[in-house]
Amino acid sequence: MPFPGPGGKSPISTQGGRAPKWSRNGRELFYQELGTNQLMAVDVPAGPVFRAGHPQALFKLAFSGLGAPVFAVAPDGRFLVKRAPGQGAGATFITITNWFDDLRRRVPVRR
């Protein structure tokens, strides 16, 4: 629904959805479709009137029940996706904090 201002709700999915997330440029909306558990993408062109395109399935997501969302959208458009138990056994997830400091250490800037 528009914010602020007049106007009603605009349905995006007829199958139900959860965990909506906008792309960085605000022209695409992603959500987890309830019936198929797929990650869906909907084009939302810029303009004075809200119009949403038809949902397109991107890929199947792991089922998370009613817990936390199973995906996140990175600023560059990539997806971080939670795997179902048993998928990718032995996989390691590494988080690097202060990575700019590490980058400067590894690749010094010459001035």
N, CA, C and O atoms as CSV, one atom per row, in Angstrom:
chain,resi,resn,atom,element,x,y,z
A,1,MET,N,N,0.844,-1.169,0.000
A,1,MET,CA,C,0.000,0.000,0.000
A,1,MET,C,C,0.891,1.233,0.000
A,1,MET,O,O,1.995,1.184,0.542
A,2,PRO,N,N,0.462,2.294,-0.568
A,2,PRO,CA,C,1.288,3.497,-0.664
A,2,PRO,C,C,1.588,4.098,0.712
A,2,PRO,O,O,0.755,4.077,1.619
A,3,PHE,N,N,2.771,4.618,0.832
A,3,PHE,CA,C,3.129,5.319,2.061
A,3,PHE,C,C,3.896,6.566,1.699
A,3,PHE,O,O,4.848,6.459,0.926
A,4,PRO,N,N,3.575,7.684,2.171
A,4,PRO,CA,C,2.302,8.003,2.815
A,4,PRO,C,C,1.272,8.240,1.734
A,4,PRO,O,O,1.598,8.275,0.547
A,5,GLY,N,N,0.083,8.396,2.129
A,5,GLY,CA,C,-0.903,8.836,1.167
A,5,GLY,C,C,-2.028,7.888,0.909
A,5,GLY,O,O,-2.073,6.773,1.430
A,6,PRO,N,N,-2.934,8.352,0.094
A,6,PRO,CA,C,-4.115,7.549,-0.193
A,6,PRO,C,C,-3.777,6.374,-1.097
A,6,PRO,O,O,-2.738,6.340,-1.756
A,7,GLY,N,N,-4.670,5.440,-1.102
A,7,GLY,CA,C,-4.497,4.284,-1.976
A,7,GLY,C,C,-4.707,3.008,-1.207
A,7,GLY,O,O,-4.553,2.963,0.013
A,8,GLY,N,N,-5.056,1.982,-1.928
A,8,GLY,CA,C,-5.320,0.701,-1.302
A,8,GLY,C,C,-4.159,-0.250,-1.422
A,8,GLY,O,O,-3.093,0.101,-1.927
A,9,LYS,N,N,-4.381,-1.452,-0.952
A,9,LYS,CA,C,-3.373,-2.501,-1.026
A,9,LYS,C,C,-3.301,-3.044,-2.445
A,9,LYS,O,O,-4.299,-3.065,-3.164
A,10,SER,N,N,-2.110,-3.482,-2.840
A,10,SER,CA,C,-1.898,-4.090,-4.153
A,10,SER,C,C,-1.346,-5.488,-3.948
A,10,SER,O,O,-0.208,-5.639,-3.502
A,11,PRO,N,N,-2.135,-6.525,-4.266
A,11,PRO,CA,C,-1.640,-7.888,-4.060
A,11,PRO,C,C,-0.460,-8.194,-4.983
A,11,PRO,O,O,-0.424,-7.768,-6.137
A,12,ILE,N,N,0.488,-8.932,-4.449
A,12,ILE,CA,C,1.665,-9.341,-5.209
A,12,ILE,C,C,1.556,-10.821,-5.582
A,12,ILE,O,O,1.883,-11.210,-6.703
A,13,SER,N,N,1.095,-11.642,-4.636
A,13,SER,CA,C,1.019,-13.082,-4.841
A,13,SER,C,C,-0.390,-13.581,-4.558
A,13,SER,O,O,-1.043,-13.119,-3.623
A,14,THR,N,N,-0.855,-14.526,-5.367
A,14,THR,CA,C,-2.134,-15.176,-5.090
A,14,THR,C,C,-1.929,-16.456,-4.292
A,14,THR,O,O,-2.897,-17.068,-3.839
A,15,GLN,N,N,-0.662,-16.867,-4.116
A,15,GLN,CA,C,-0.346,-18.107,-3.406
A,15,GLN,C,C,0.065,-17.853,-1.954
A,15,GLN,O,O,0.302,-18.799,-1.202
A,16,GLY,N,N,0.149,-16.605,-1.566
A,16,GLY,CA,C,0.624,-16.277,-0.222
A,16,GLY,C,C,2.133,-16.176,-0.224
A,16,GLY,O,O,2.806,-16.815,-1.032
A,17,GLY,N,N,2.658,-15.382,0.672
A,17,GLY,CA,C,4.098,-15.201,0.730
A,17,GLY,C,C,4.523,-14.670,2.073
A,17,GLY,O,O,3.702,-14.215,2.870
A,18,ARG,N,N,5.828,-14.735,2.317
A,18,ARG,CA,C,6.385,-14.226,3.561
A,18,ARG,C,C,7.783,-13.696,3.308
A,18,ARG,O,O,8.386,-13.959,2.267
A,19,ALA,N,N,8.283,-12.954,4.265
A,19,ALA,CA,C,9.652,-12.432,4.261
A,19,ALA,C,C,9.947,-11.574,3.025
A,19,ALA,O,O,10.946,-11.818,2.348
A,20,PRO,N,N,9.107,-10.577,2.710
A,20,PRO,CA,C,9.405,-9.747,1.543
A,20,PRO,C,C,10.653,-8.904,1.750
A,20,PRO,O,O,10.892,-8.386,2.841
A,21,LYS,N,N,11.440,-8.772,0.701
A,21,LYS,CA,C,12.660,-7.963,0.748
A,21,LYS,C,C,12.806,-7.245,-0.588
A,21,LYS,O,O,12.589,-7.837,-1.645
A,22,TRP,N,N,13.173,-5.976,-0.537
A,22,TRP,CA,C,13.373,-5.176,-1.746
A,22,TRP,C,C,14.802,-5.314,-2.242
A,22,TRP,O,O,15.731,-5.492,-1.455
A,23,SER,N,N,14.968,-5.229,-3.560
A,23,SER,CA,C,16.306,-5.126,-4.128
A,23,SER,C,C,16.853,-3.750,-3.758
A,23,SER,O,O,16.102,-2.855,-3.367
A,24,ARG,N,N,18.141,-3.596,-3.883
A,24,ARG,CA,C,18.768,-2.327,-3.498
A,24,ARG,C,C,18.222,-1.142,-4.289
A,24,ARG,O,O,18.072,-0.050,-3.741
A,25,ASN,N,N,17.925,-1.345,-5.568
A,25,ASN,CA,C,17.432,-0.230,-6.388
A,25,ASN,C,C,15.925,-0.021,-6.245
A,25,ASN,O,O,15.381,0.914,-6.832
A,26,GLY,N,N,15.239,-0.872,-5.478
A,26,GLY,CA,C,13.820,-0.705,-5.225
A,26,GLY,C,C,12.918,-1.053,-6.389
A,26,GLY,O,O,11.734,-0.714,-6.377
A,27,ARG,N,N,13.457,-1.723,-7.395
A,27,ARG,CA,C,12.644,-2.049,-8.575
A,27,ARG,C,C,12.314,-3.524,-8.683
A,27,ARG,O,O,11.765,-3.977,-9.688
A,28,GLU,N,N,12.650,-4.272,-7.641
A,28,GLU,CA,C,12.330,-5.694,-7.621
A,28,GLU,C,C,12.030,-6.091,-6.185
A,28,GLU,O,O,12.711,-5.655,-5.257
A,29,LEU,N,N,11.006,-6.920,-6.006
A,29,LEU,CA,C,10.605,-7.402,-4.696
A,29,LEU,C,C,10.782,-8.909,-4.675
A,29,LEU,O,O,10.347,-9.600,-5.595
A,30,PHE,N,N,11.422,-9.424,-3.624
A,30,PHE,CA,C,11.627,-10.858,-3.468
A,30,PHE,C,C,10.822,-11.326,-2.264
A,30,PHE,O,O,10.669,-10.594,-1.286
A,31,TYR,N,N,10.307,-12.551,-2.341
A,31,TYR,CA,C,9.594,-13.121,-1.199
A,31,TYR,C,C,9.604,-14.634,-1.302
A,31,TYR,O,O,9.877,-15.205,-2.358
A,32,GLN,N,N,9.299,-15.268,-0.181
A,32,GLN,CA,C,9.218,-16.722,-0.122
A,32,GLN,C,C,7.754,-17.100,-0.314
A,32,GLN,O,O,6.903,-16.725,0.493
A,33,GLU,N,N,7.459,-17.839,-1.376
A,33,GLU,CA,C,6.080,-18.253,-1.639
A,33,GLU,C,C,5.723,-19.412,-0.723
A,33,GLU,O,O,6.481,-20.376,-0.605
A,34,LEU,N,N,4.564,-19.316,-0.071
A,34,LEU,CA,C,4.179,-20.307,0.926
A,34,LEU,C,C,3.884,-21.674,0.333
A,34,LEU,O,O,4.372,-22.679,0.851
A,35,GLY,N,N,3.108,-21.746,-0.728
A,35,GLY,CA,C,2.695,-23.036,-1.278
A,35,GLY,C,C,3.831,-23.858,-1.861
A,35,GLY,O,O,3.883,-25.073,-1.667
A,36,THR,N,N,4.732,-23.213,-2.568
A,36,THR,CA,C,5.806,-23.929,-3.261
A,36,THR,C,C,7.150,-23.813,-2.563
A,36,THR,O,O,8.089,-24.536,-2.894
A,37,ASN,N,N,7.246,-22.907,-1.599
A,37,ASN,CA,C,8.493,-22.640,-0.880
A,37,ASN,C,C,9.615,-22.240,-1.845
A,37,ASN,O,O,10.766,-22.646,-1.677
A,38,GLN,N,N,9.270,-21.457,-2.833
A,38,GLN,CA,C,10.243,-20.965,-3.796
A,38,GLN,C,C,10.543,-19.500,-3.526
A,38,GLN,O,O,9.707,-18.776,-2.986
A,39,LEU,N,N,11.733,-19.070,-3.902
A,39,LEU,CA,C,12.065,-17.653,-3.857
A,39,LEU,C,C,11.488,-17.039,-5.125
A,39,LEU,O,O,11.776,-17.482,-6.236
A,40,MET,N,N,10.677,-16.023,-4.937
A,40,MET,CA,C,9.987,-15.383,-6.053
A,40,MET,C,C,10.527,-13.975,-6.242
A,40,MET,O,O,10.980,-13.339,-5.291
A,41,ALA,N,N,10.475,-13.497,-7.474
A,41,ALA,CA,C,10.895,-12.136,-7.803
A,41,ALA,C,C,9.773,-11.473,-8.589
A,41,ALA,O,O,9.168,-12.082,-9.471
A,42,VAL,N,N,9.508,-10.214,-8.254
A,42,VAL,CA,C,8.471,-9.447,-8.940
A,42,VAL,C,C,9.075,-8.111,-9.350
A,42,VAL,O,O,9.603,-7.381,-8.510
A,43,ASP,N,N,9.000,-7.789,-10.633
A,43,ASP,CA,C,9.453,-6.481,-11.108
A,43,ASP,C,C,8.461,-5.421,-10.668
A,43,ASP,O,O,7.249,-5.610,-10.765
A,44,VAL,N,N,8.989,-4.299,-10.181
A,44,VAL,CA,C,8.167,-3.175,-9.762
A,44,VAL,C,C,8.756,-1.926,-10.417
A,44,VAL,O,O,9.661,-1.303,-9.863
A,45,PRO,N,N,8.243,-1.559,-11.599
A,45,PRO,CA,C,8.796,-0.395,-12.283
A,45,PRO,C,C,8.555,0.889,-11.504
A,45,PRO,O,O,7.537,1.041,-10.829
A,46,ALA,N,N,9.503,1.806,-11.609
A,46,ALA,CA,C,9.355,3.102,-10.948
A,46,ALA,C,C,8.277,3.905,-11.656
A,46,ALA,O,O,8.118,3.808,-12.873
A,47,GLY,N,N,7.545,4.689,-10.898
A,47,GLY,CA,C,6.513,5.524,-11.488
A,47,GLY,C,C,5.591,6.071,-10.423
A,47,GLY,O,O,5.665,5.660,-9.265
A,48,PRO,N,N,4.730,6.987,-10.798
A,48,PRO,CA,C,3.842,7.607,-9.819
A,48,PRO,C,C,2.756,6.655,-9.314
A,48,PRO,O,O,2.206,6.864,-8.232
A,49,VAL,N,N,2.445,5.616,-10.085
A,49,VAL,CA,C,1.430,4.641,-9.695
A,49,VAL,C,C,2.124,3.297,-9.484
A,49,VAL,O,O,2.934,2.876,-10.310
A,50,PHE,N,N,1.803,2.626,-8.377
A,50,PHE,CA,C,2.403,1.324,-8.093
A,50,PHE,C,C,1.839,0.277,-9.037
A,50,PHE,O,O,0.625,0.102,-9.144
A,51,ARG,N,N,2.739,-0.414,-9.717
A,51,ARG,CA,C,2.373,-1.539,-10.571
A,51,ARG,C,C,3.381,-2.650,-10.329
A,51,ARG,O,O,4.590,-2.416,-10.327
A,52,ALA,N,N,2.885,-3.834,-10.129
A,52,ALA,CA,C,3.774,-4.979,-9.925
A,52,ALA,C,C,3.640,-5.935,-11.091
A,52,ALA,O,O,2.541,-6.168,-11.594
A,53,GLY,N,N,4.777,-6.492,-11.523
A,53,GLY,CA,C,4.769,-7.484,-12.596
A,53,GLY,C,C,4.280,-8.823,-12.082
A,53,GLY,O,O,3.798,-8.928,-10.954
A,54,HIS,N,N,4.406,-9.841,-12.910
A,54,HIS,CA,C,4.000,-11.191,-12.526
A,54,HIS,C,C,5.145,-11.859,-11.764
A,54,HIS,O,O,6.301,-11.746,-12.171
A,55,PRO,N,N,4.843,-12.550,-10.669
A,55,PRO,CA,C,5.892,-13.241,-9.914
A,55,PRO,C,C,6.588,-14.300,-10.762
A,55,PRO,O,O,5.943,-15.046,-11.500
A,56,GLN,N,N,7.902,-14.355,-10.645
A,56,GLN,CA,C,8.724,-15.343,-11.345
A,56,GLN,C,C,9.483,-16.161,-10.305
A,56,GLN,O,O,10.103,-15.599,-9.403
A,57,ALA,N,N,9.436,-17.485,-10.429
A,57,ALA,CA,C,10.163,-18.361,-9.507
A,57,ALA,C,C,11.654,-18.308,-9.836
A,57,ALA,O,O,12.046,-18.435,-10.996
A,58,LEU,N,N,12.481,-18.120,-8.806
A,58,LEU,CA,C,13.936,-18.113,-8.997
A,58,LEU,C,C,14.530,-19.470,-8.657
A,58,LEU,O,O,15.231,-20.060,-9.479
A,59,PHE,N,N,14.259,-19.977,-7.447
A,59,PHE,CA,C,14.731,-21.298,-7.042
A,59,PHE,C,C,14.029,-21.709,-5.760
A,59,PHE,O,O,13.448,-20.879,-5.061
A,60,LYS,N,N,14.090,-23.001,-5.460
A,60,LYS,CA,C,13.436,-23.554,-4.275
A,60,LYS,C,C,14.275,-23.250,-3.039
A,60,LYS,O,O,15.504,-23.313,-3.069
A,61,LEU,N,N,13.581,-22.919,-1.954
A,61,LEU,CA,C,14.230,-22.615,-0.687
A,61,LEU,C,C,14.053,-23.768,0.291
A,61,LEU,O,O,13.150,-24.591,0.139
A,62,ALA,N,N,14.923,-23.819,1.295
A,62,ALA,CA,C,14.773,-24.800,2.363
A,62,ALA,C,C,13.558,-24.421,3.197
A,62,ALA,O,O,13.284,-23.238,3.399
A,63,PHE,N,N,12.833,-25.419,3.681
A,63,PHE,CA,C,11.662,-25.128,4.514
A,63,PHE,C,C,12.129,-24.721,5.896
A,63,PHE,O,O,12.977,-25.381,6.495
A,64,SER,N,N,11.570,-23.628,6.400
A,64,SER,CA,C,11.983,-23.147,7.717
A,64,SER,C,C,10.839,-23.154,8.716
A,64,SER,O,O,10.995,-22.652,9.829
A,65,GLY,N,N,9.700,-23.708,8.346
A,65,GLY,CA,C,8.556,-23.667,9.247
A,65,GLY,C,C,8.130,-22.230,9.443
A,65,GLY,O,O,8.074,-21.462,8.482
A,66,LEU,N,N,7.835,-21.863,10.649
A,66,LEU,CA,C,7.420,-20.497,10.943
A,66,LEU,C,C,8.549,-19.692,11.560
A,66,LEU,O,O,8.315,-18.614,12.105
A,67,GLY,N,N,9.768,-20.201,11.482
A,67,GLY,CA,C,10.913,-19.510,12.070
A,67,GLY,C,C,11.377,-18.335,11.232
A,67,GLY,O,O,10.600,-17.735,10.489
A,68,ALA,N,N,12.628,-18.024,11.362
A,68,ALA,CA,C,13.229,-16.882,10.671
A,68,ALA,C,C,13.224,-17.094,9.158
A,68,ALA,O,O,13.206,-18.231,8.686
A,69,PRO,N,N,13.239,-15.999,8.404
A,69,PRO,CA,C,13.331,-16.123,6.944
A,69,PRO,C,C,14.571,-16.916,6.548
A,69,PRO,O,O,15.572,-16.918,7.266
A,70,VAL,N,N,14.499,-17.585,5.410
A,70,VAL,CA,C,15.600,-18.441,4.983
A,70,VAL,C,C,16.488,-17.785,3.941
A,70,VAL,O,O,17.375,-18.440,3.394
A,71,PHE,N,N,16.269,-16.490,3.649
A,71,PHE,CA,C,17.131,-15.833,2.670
A,71,PHE,C,C,17.307,-14.363,3.019
A,71,PHE,O,O,16.506,-13.768,3.739
A,72,ALA,N,N,18.374,-13.806,2.487
A,72,ALA,CA,C,18.641,-12.377,2.597
A,72,ALA,C,C,19.190,-11.917,1.255
A,72,ALA,O,O,19.792,-12.701,0.520
A,73,VAL,N,N,18.981,-10.650,0.940
A,73,VAL,CA,C,19.460,-10.093,-0.320
A,73,VAL,C,C,20.647,-9.179,-0.022
A,73,VAL,O,O,20.527,-8.221,0.742
A,74,ALA,N,N,21.790,-9.481,-0.630
A,74,ALA,CA,C,22.980,-8.655,-0.451
A,74,ALA,C,C,22.859,-7.399,-1.311
A,74,ALA,O,O,22.119,-7.398,-2.295
A,75,PRO,N,N,23.573,-6.336,-0.958
A,75,PRO,CA,C,23.505,-5.098,-1.750
A,75,PRO,C,C,23.849,-5.280,-3.225
A,75,PRO,O,O,23.352,-4.535,-4.070
A,76,ASP,N,N,24.694,-6.261,-3.544
A,76,ASP,CA,C,25.063,-6.478,-4.950
A,76,ASP,C,C,24.087,-7.398,-5.684
A,76,ASP,O,O,24.311,-7.737,-6.846
A,77,GLY,N,N,22.996,-7.806,-5.009
A,77,GLY,CA,C,21.973,-8.615,-5.657
A,77,GLY,C,C,22.099,-10.109,-5.446
A,77,GLY,O,O,21.197,-10.856,-5.824
A,78,ARG,N,N,23.190,-10.568,-4.853
A,78,ARG,CA,C,23.314,-11.997,-4.566
A,78,ARG,C,C,22.419,-12.355,-3.381
A,78,ARG,O,O,21.979,-11.478,-2.636
A,79,PHE,N,N,22.155,-13.651,-3.215
A,79,PHE,CA,C,21.311,-14.121,-2.125
A,79,PHE,C,C,22.128,-14.948,-1.146
A,79,PHE,O,O,22.991,-15.732,-1.542
A,80,LEU,N,N,21.846,-14.762,0.134
A,80,LEU,CA,C,22.375,-15.617,1.182
A,80,LEU,C,C,21.211,-16.508,1.582
A,80,LEU,O,O,20.174,-16.015,2.026
A,81,VAL,N,N,21.376,-17.829,1.427
A,81,VAL,CA,C,20.267,-18.757,1.608
A,81,VAL,C,C,20.616,-19.791,2.661
A,81,VAL,O,O,21.699,-20.376,2.646
A,82,LYS,N,N,19.674,-20.008,3.582
A,82,LYS,CA,C,19.821,-21.034,4.610
A,82,LYS,C,C,19.540,-22.386,3.979
A,82,LYS,O,O,18.579,-22.531,3.224
A,83,ARG,N,N,20.367,-23.373,4.278
A,83,ARG,CA,C,20.166,-24.709,3.740
A,83,ARG,C,C,19.343,-25.545,4.713
A,83,ARG,O,O,19.345,-25.309,5.921
A,84,ALA,N,N,18.640,-26.529,4.155
A,84,ALA,CA,C,17.878,-27.462,4.981
A,84,ALA,C,C,18.855,-28.383,5.704
A,84,ALA,O,O,19.961,-28.608,5.213
A,85,PRO,N,N,18.465,-28.927,6.872
A,85,PRO,CA,C,19.345,-29.872,7.571
A,85,PRO,C,C,19.731,-31.018,6.648
A,85,PRO,O,O,18.887,-31.578,5.948
A,86,GLY,N,N,21.015,-31.359,6.655
A,86,GLY,CA,C,21.498,-32.449,5.820
A,86,GLY,C,C,22.027,-32.002,4.471
A,86,GLY,O,O,22.718,-32.770,3.803
A,87,GLN,N,N,21.724,-30.792,4.053
A,87,GLN,CA,C,22.248,-30.290,2.781
A,87,GLN,C,C,23.629,-29.713,3.018
A,87,GLN,O,O,23.823,-28.936,3.952
A,88,GLY,N,N,24.563,-30.071,2.212
A,88,GLY,CA,C,25.899,-29.487,2.305
A,88,GLY,C,C,26.598,-29.843,3.602
A,88,GLY,O,O,27.278,-29.006,4.196
A,89,ALA,N,N,26.432,-31.087,4.046
A,89,ALA,CA,C,27.071,-31.497,5.290
A,89,ALA,C,C,28.570,-31.244,5.206
A,89,ALA,O,O,29.203,-31.545,4.194
A,90,GLY,N,N,29.124,-30.698,6.257
A,90,GLY,CA,C,30.536,-30.415,6.307
A,90,GLY,C,C,30.910,-29.059,5.739
A,90,GLY,O,O,32.076,-28.667,5.782
A,91,ALA,N,N,29.938,-28.343,5.211
A,91,ALA,CA,C,30.221,-27.019,4.668
A,91,ALA,C,C,30.553,-26.058,5.797
A,91,ALA,O,O,30.045,-26.189,6.911
A,92,THR,N,N,31.400,-25.104,5.501
A,92,THR,CA,C,31.820,-24.130,6.493
A,92,THR,C,C,31.347,-22.759,6.081
A,92,THR,O,O,31.419,-22.390,4.909
A,93,PHE,N,N,30.865,-22.010,7.043
A,93,PHE,CA,C,30.444,-20.636,6.803
A,93,PHE,C,C,31.389,-19.737,7.583
A,93,PHE,O,O,31.477,-19.836,8.806
A,94,ILE,N,N,32.090,-18.867,6.885
A,94,ILE,CA,C,33.068,-17.991,7.526
A,94,ILE,C,C,32.580,-16.552,7.421
A,94,ILE,O,O,32.212,-16.086,6.343
A,95,THR,N,N,32.583,-15.865,8.542
A,95,THR,CA,C,32.223,-14.456,8.560
A,95,THR,C,C,33.469,-13.645,8.839
A,95,THR,O,O,34.181,-13.905,9.809
A,96,ILE,N,N,33.736,-12.669,7.997
A,96,ILE,CA,C,34.893,-11.798,8.198
A,96,ILE,C,C,34.373,-10.430,8.601
A,96,ILE,O,O,33.607,-9.803,7.869
A,97,THR,N,N,34.791,-9.977,9.762
A,97,THR,CA,C,34.420,-8.641,10.216
A,97,THR,C,C,35.604,-7.709,9.975
A,97,THR,O,O,36.752,-8.149,9.901
A,98,ASN,N,N,35.310,-6.434,9.854
A,98,ASN,CA,C,36.355,-5.441,9.582
A,98,ASN,C,C,37.179,-5.826,8.355
A,98,ASN,O,O,38.406,-5.730,8.365
A,99,TRP,N,N,36.497,-6.259,7.308
A,99,TRP,CA,C,37.219,-6.760,6.148
A,99,TRP,C,C,37.964,-5.675,5.390
A,99,TRP,O,O,38.905,-5.988,4.661
A,100,PHE,N,N,37.580,-4.401,5.532
A,100,PHE,CA,C,38.349,-3.329,4.905
A,100,PHE,C,C,39.747,-3.265,5.523
A,100,PHE,O,O,40.733,-3.073,4.812
A,101,ASP,N,N,39.831,-3.426,6.845
A,101,ASP,CA,C,41.138,-3.436,7.510
A,101,ASP,C,C,41.988,-4.597,7.004
A,101,ASP,O,O,43.183,-4.436,6.757
A,102,ASP,N,N,41.368,-5.768,6.851
A,102,ASP,CA,C,42.090,-6.929,6.354
A,102,ASP,C,C,42.535,-6.703,4.907
A,102,ASP,O,O,43.648,-7.072,4.531
A,103,LEU,N,N,41.671,-6.100,4.106
A,103,LEU,CA,C,42.020,-5.800,2.714
A,103,LEU,C,C,43.193,-4.830,2.647
A,103,LEU,O,O,44.125,-5.038,1.869
A,104,ARG,N,N,43.157,-3.775,3.451
A,104,ARG,CA,C,44.278,-2.813,3.462
A,104,ARG,C,C,45.585,-3.470,3.879
A,104,ARG,O,O,46.652,-3.127,3.370
A,105,ARG,N,N,45.495,-4.411,4.803
A,105,ARG,CA,C,46.686,-5.122,5.254
A,105,ARG,C,C,47.241,-5.998,4.130
A,105,ARG,O,O,48.452,-6.058,3.920
A,106,ARG,N,N,46.341,-6.675,3.410
A,106,ARG,CA,C,46.773,-7.593,2.355
A,106,ARG,C,C,47.178,-6.878,1.067
A,106,ARG,O,O,48.073,-7.338,0.358
A,107,VAL,N,N,46.528,-5.763,0.764
A,107,VAL,CA,C,46.792,-5.030,-0.466
A,107,VAL,C,C,46.976,-3.553,-0.107
A,107,VAL,O,O,46.031,-2.768,-0.190
A,108,PRO,N,N,48.179,-3.183,0.287
A,108,PRO,CA,C,48.424,-1.798,0.677
A,108,PRO,C,C,48.216,-0.847,-0.503
A,108,PRO,O,O,48.530,-1.174,-1.648
A,109,VAL,N,N,47.690,0.315,-0.201
A,109,VAL,CA,C,47.459,1.344,-1.218
A,109,VAL,C,C,48.726,2.168,-1.350
A,109,VAL,O,O,49.267,2.660,-0.360
A,110,ARG,N,N,49.191,2.312,-2.573
A,110,ARG,CA,C,50.382,3.109,-2.821
A,110,ARG,C,C,49.935,4.508,-3.221
A,110,ARG,O,O,49.082,4.673,-4.093
A,111,ARG,N,N,50.508,5.490,-2.590
A,111,ARG,CA,C,50.124,6.880,-2.917
A,111,ARG,C,C,51.288,7.623,-3.483
A,111,ARG,O,O,51.164,8.801,-3.819
